[in-house]
Amino acid sequence: YFGMGIIEIMMWAARLAGAGELGVRKPASEFPDDKPLDSKMKYALLLAAFMFVGSLPWLAKGLAQPKYTSSPDELRQQIVANGMGLATLDDFLSQQDSILLEGTTLYPRFFLRNDGIFSTTPWPVYKVREFARIGFLVLNDSANSLIFPSNKPLAFPHGSDALVLGCKHEDYIEARWIYFSESDEVFQSESLTEPCPP
């Protein structure tokens, strides 16, 4: 389909340049008495159209507003509003490898111990690991790989907004506490008083 579209665009450009239906240039006698300015205008419009199409990715990036713009203090207030003590939260976030993030949860999957997706390049959250867990992604201005340790499947919604407290590991983030705003549910895998592993 892309090839057909490219060929059609090339045919339009050829017609603007004076080619006939079969791509053969028409004799000069068959050209209408166009002014040179009209011919230059056609080329300028064609060039402007190509430049516009080529700049669409940058225009889309510039015009789209980021969805997640809360400051760390605003996120902390949301977590405290959902029942966590401020002292507990501040103690957890004071650790070097702790992280607080918000985003959209994508593709949650439950895996038993020594289970995962067996492929040559699996996403880090779906690799075989020695513990049961739910692997998922949290998407904001970047894609974050998260693992929530759990011995049973949990109702993690796909495409829901979430607040997450976790610990950074080498290739993933261990989610300790997660709040789904749409379902108003909180899940916790381990006490936040436990330090993040080095």
Disulfide bonds with the S-S distance in Angstrom:
Cys167-Cys196 2.00
